[in-house]
Amino acid sequence: MTNKLAKQVDTLIDRYLSKEISRREFVKYAGIAGISAGLMGGPFGVMARRAWAADKSIRFDSWGGSTSEALRKYAFEPFSKETGIEVVDAAFTGMDAYLTQVKASYPPGGEFNLAHLSAVFDYARYVDLGFGVVLDESKIPNLKKVMVAMIKPLREISDGALSAVPYDLGQTGIAYNTKHIPKEKAEKLGAALLWDKDLKGKLGSWGDDFRTNIWYAALYTGQNPNDIKDMKAVWDALREQRELMKKYWASGSELMSLLANEEIYATVAWSGRVAALQKEGHPIGYLAPDNTYSWMEYIFVLKGTDLEVAQKLLNFMLEPEAAIAVAKAQNYPPSLDPTKVKMPQEIQELPAFDPTGELKGYLFAEPAYWNSHQVEWAEKWDRIKAGA
C-alpha cells in the first residue's frame, strides 16, 4: 500500500471512530479503499477491524433492489429503532464474487456478518469451507414458528446444528398463459407441458441454469431429480425440447417480458415473478407438479460475527409482523409455519405457498449430488442449448 493511501485509510478510520462519519459512510468509503473486500492486511487491517467493532452494529449482504428495500423498511429500520443497533446493508455483486470477498477477508469472514443466501448449495459450500457458526437456538425463540420442513435440509448439512435460519420460500415452477392453455390441460400434462408439441415456438426456459433444465427433464422422463438413473433419457429429452423452444431467457425481467407480451405461453419460472405478473393483471397461471424444484432463502451467519447481535436480529426478522411484511414486498411466502402463524390472504395467494406447512411435493436439491455432477452436466447442457 502506498503511504498516501495508508494515510487516507488511517484518516477514514479515525473519522469513523470519532463519529464524524456514519457506519454506512464508512462501509462505502472502505469499499472504495479496498478494506471491505478484504484486501488490506497488516496493521491497517487491525485498525479496520477495530473500527468495525467500535459500536453495536452488524453487516447484512443481500440481493439489492426491491429485496433490500423490503428488508430495510420492514426489518432493519424497525430493529435499529427498537435496539439502537445499526444494520449496515450491502448488495451482492454476484454469489461467486461475494464468496471471493469472504475468503479474502481477514480473518476469513472478517467484517462480513450475515448473508441472504439462496437454495441449499451455498449453505453446504459455506459450512464445508468452515465459515459457519453454531447458533444458540434458545436465543432465537421465533425459530419455533418456522416450518420444520425448511429447517431439516439445513440441519442435515451441518450435523444437526444451524448456521442460518430459513427466511422465505420459492419454487422454480411452470408459468403458463391461461388464455392459450386451459388450466385442466396444464394440470393433466404437468412437467410434460414443457414438451407439448402444440406449443412449438411458444415455449421458454432459463438458459443459464443447467440444474433447472435437467430437473424438469428428469420429471418428464419419470425420474427423481435427486437420483437420476438414466441420463441419456434426460439429454434426449432436452434435445427434443430445444426444437420446440422460442427463447432461453437469461433474467427475471426478460422472463416477465416474454410472458407479459405473449411471446411465450409456457416456461419454467420463479414463483415470485409469477406473483408479480399476476398482480399486474396478466393471465398467468402457475403449475407446481409433484417434486417441483423448490428452494429457500435463508440468513447465513458467518464465523466471527457477534452472535449476540446476530441472534437478536434474526429473532426480530422472524417476528410475524416483520416476516410477513417482507414477504408481501418480495412476493415469496415467509418461512413461518402457516399452521402456527395466521397468514393474510395476500400471502395465501402467492405461488409456492403451502397452507399445511409440510411442503409435500416440494423437493429441495441435494447439494452433494448436484455439486458432484456440476462441471460435467453444465458443459453438456451448454452444448445441447447451443444445438450440439
Secondary structure, DSSP 8 states (H G I E B T S, - for coil): --HHHHHHHHHHHHHHHTTSS-HHHHHHHHHHHTTTTT---HHHHHHHHHHHTSSSEEEEEE--HHHHHHHIIIIIHHHHHHH--EEEEEE-S-HHHHHHHHHHSSSTTTT--EEEEETTHHHHHHHHTT------GGG-GGGGGB-HHHHHHHHHHTTT--SEEEEEEEEEEEEEETTTS-HHHHHHHGGGGGG-GGGTTSEEEETT-HHHHHHHHHHHTT--TTS-S-HHHHHHHHHHHHTTEEEEE-SHHHHHHHHHTTS-SEEEEEHHHHHHHHHTT--EEEE--TTEEEEEEEEEE-TTS-HHHHHHHHHHHTSHHHHHHHHHHHTS-BSB-TTTS---HHHHTSTT--TTSS-TTEEE--HHHHHHHHHHHHHHHHHHHTT-
